[in-house]
Amino acid sequence: MTSEHDPASQALHDPDLIEEVQFLDHRIRFGPTRSAWVSFVARQGQRPTIVLATDRATLMAEARRLIRRRVEEGR
């Protein structure tokens, strides 16, 4: 797979499209690609988890769901 077909790489190639929000002590960096939305979810010092979705609203809901689950599990 080349980076031109990789949603995560596409988002990173144009930093002007990347947005960032904080949620429950986690950082969510996200942006659109040609065919989807991608986010990178992590706490300070953690490796990010990548979340993909077809639209921004779904992406944010999934990222928040992941963070809530992590907080409940104490991670």
C-alpha positions, -999 to 999 in steps of 0.1 A, spaced: 0 0 0 14 34 -9 10 65 12 -13 80 -13 -39 53 -4 -31 54 34 -57 77 52 -33 83 81 -5 95 58 -28 117 38 -40 135 69 -4 141 80 8 155 47 -14 186 50 -10 200 86 -34 228 78 -62 203 78 -54 188 112 -75 199 142 -69 191 178 -91 188 209 -86 176 245 -110 152 261 -106 136 295 -68 142 296 -63 128 261 -54 146 229 -74 139 198 -57 150 166 -79 146 135 -85 155 99 -101 145 66 -85 124 40 -98 118 4 -122 91 15 -125 92 53 -116 109 85 -87 99 107 -78 106 143 -48 100 165 -59 95 202 -33 95 230 -25 106 265 7 125 271 36 100 267 14 73 251 16 60 215 -15 71 196 -44 49 186 -56 55 151 -94 57 146 -110 59 111 -145 69 102 -165 80 72 -175 114 87 -163 138 113 -192 133 137 -187 95 138 -150 99 142 -154 121 172 -180 98 188 -157 68 183 -126 86 197 -145 97 228 -159 62 232 -123 48 231 -111 74 257 -140 67 281 -133 30 279 -96 36 286 -105 58 316 -128 32 330 -102 5 326 -76 28 343 -52 30 313 
